[in-house]
């Protein structure tokens, strides 16, 4: 191998080494951005998980409130049924009283 061929070979190797170093630097920069983005994603997933827990708690509270409202409605319905029964009894008494001529003055 001549001196000129040796210099070309060394020059080629140096250029390849420089290109490799530049490519490695770009890869390192991409890796850094990827790590930063992954950190952001992990943070967002944590926030989503926290929000989901809060929503689950709110859902449980709503379920409990609905159960309480249902029970209160049952009591209201029972009270209205008793009121209807008593009102119907009163209406019957008044109708009997009036139909027997006692209401005529």
DRENMARFI-532938 format. One record per residue (C-alpha): y, z, x negated; residue in one letter; residue number from 1. Coordinates in steps of 0.02 Angstrom, whole numbers, plus 32768, in hexadecimal, padded with zeros to 4 digits. Layout:
<pafis>
PAFI    c2    c3    c1  gukol  vopa
PAFI     Y     Z     X      A   NUM
...
</pafis>
This chain:
<pafis>
PAFI    c2    c3    c1  gukol  vopa
PAFI  8000  8000  8000      X     1
PAFI  80A7  7FCD  7FB9      X     2
PAFI  8143  8036  7FB1      X     3
PAFI  8191  7FD2  803E      X     4
PAFI  80F9  7FE7  80AE      X     5
PAFI  80F6  80A0  8086      X     6
PAFI  81AF  80B0  80B5      X     7
PAFI  8191  8053  8158      X     8
PAFI  80FF  80C3  8180      X     9
PAFI  8164  8160  815A      X    10
PAFI  81F7  811A  81BF      X    11
PAFI  8182  80F6  8251      X    12
PAFI  8137  81A5  8248      X    13
PAFI  81E5  81F4  8241      X    14
PAFI  821F  8190  82D9      X    15
PAFI  8182  81C0  8337      X    16
PAFI  819C  8277  8307      X    17
PAFI  8252  826F  8341      X    18
PAFI  821E  8220  83E7      X    19
PAFI  8196  82A3  83FD      X    20
PAFI  8214  832E  83DA      X    21
PAFI  828F  82E4  8459      X    22
PAFI  8205  82D4  84DA      X    23
PAFI  81CF  8388  84BB      X    24
PAFI  8282  83C4  84D1      X    25
PAFI  828E  8367  8578      X    26
PAFI  81E7  83B1  85AC      X    27
PAFI  8226  845E  857F      X    28
PAFI  82C4  8443  85E6      X    29
PAFI  825C  8408  867A      X    30
PAFI  81EC  84A0  8666      X    31
PAFI  8284  8512  8668      X    32
PAFI  82C7  84C0  8707      X    33
PAFI  821A  84CD  8756      X    34
PAFI  8211  8586  872E      X    35
PAFI  82BF  85A2  8776      X    36
PAFI  8291  8542  8813      X    37
PAFI  81EE  85A2  8822      X    38
PAFI  824F  8644  8816      X    39
PAFI  82BF  860A  88A4      X    40
PAFI  8227  85D9  890C      X    41
PAFI  81D5  8682  88EF      X    42
PAFI  8276  86D8  8925      X    43
PAFI  8283  866E  89C2      X    44
PAFI  81CD  868F  89EF      X    45
PAFI  81F0  8749  89DD      X    46
PAFI  8285  873A  8A52      X    47
PAFI  821D  86D7  8ACF      X    48
PAFI  8194  8759  8AC9      X    49
PAFI  8213  87E4  8AE7      X    50
PAFI  825E  8785  8B7A      X    51
PAFI  81B1  8768  8BC0      X    52
PAFI  818D  8822  8BB8      X    53
PAFI  8231  8848  8C11      X    54
PAFI  8205  87C9  8C97      X    55
PAFI  8159  8816  8CAD      X    56
PAFI  81A9  88C2  8CC2      X    57
PAFI  8224  887C  8D41      X    58
PAFI  8195  8829  8D9E      X    59
PAFI  8137  88CF  8DA4      X    60
PAFI  81D3  8924  8DE8      X    61
PAFI  81E9  889C  8E6B      X    62
PAFI  8132  88AE  8E9E      X    63
PAFI  8149  896A  8EB3      X    64
PAFI  81EA  8952  8F16      X    65
PAFI  8192  88D4  8F86      X    66
PAFI  8104  894F  8FA5      X    67
PAFI  8184  89D5  8FD4      X    68
PAFI  81DE  895C  9048      X    69
PAFI  8139  892D  909A      X    70
PAFI  8111  89E5  90B8      X    71
PAFI  81C0  8A05  90FE      X    72
PAFI  81AE  896E  9171      X    73
PAFI  810A  89B5  91B3      X    74
PAFI  8164  8A58  91E0      X    75
PAFI  81F1  89F6  9231      X    76
PAFI  8175  898E  9295      X    77
PAFI  811D  8A2C  92CF      X    78
PAFI  81C3  8A79  9303      X    79
PAFI  81F5  89DB  9362      X    80
PAFI  814C  89D6  93B9      X    81
PAFI  8164  8A8B  93F2      X    82
PAFI  8216  8A65  942B      X    83
PAFI  81D7  89CB  948B      X    84
PAFI  8150  8A34  94DE      X    85
PAFI  81CB  8ABB  9512      X    86
PAFI  824C  8A3D  954C      X    87
PAFI  81C9  89E3  95B5      X    88
PAFI  8198  8A8A  9602      X    89
PAFI  824E  8AAD  962D      X    90
PAFI  8264  89FF  9678      X    91
PAFI  81C9  8A1A  96E4      X    92
PAFI  820B  8AC2  9720      X    93
PAFI  82B4  8A78  974C      X    94
PAFI  8262  89E3  97A5      X    95
PAFI  81F3  8A59  9809      X    96
PAFI  8286  8AC5  9834      X    97
PAFI  82EC  8A30  986D      X    98
PAFI  825C  89DC  98CA      X    99
PAFI  823A  8A7A  992E      X   100
PAFI  82E9  8A75  9974      X   101
PAFI  8326  8B0B  9917      X   102
PAFI  83A8  8AA9  98BB      X   103
PAFI  8404  8A76  995B      X   104
PAFI  849C  8AE2  9982      X   105
</pafis>
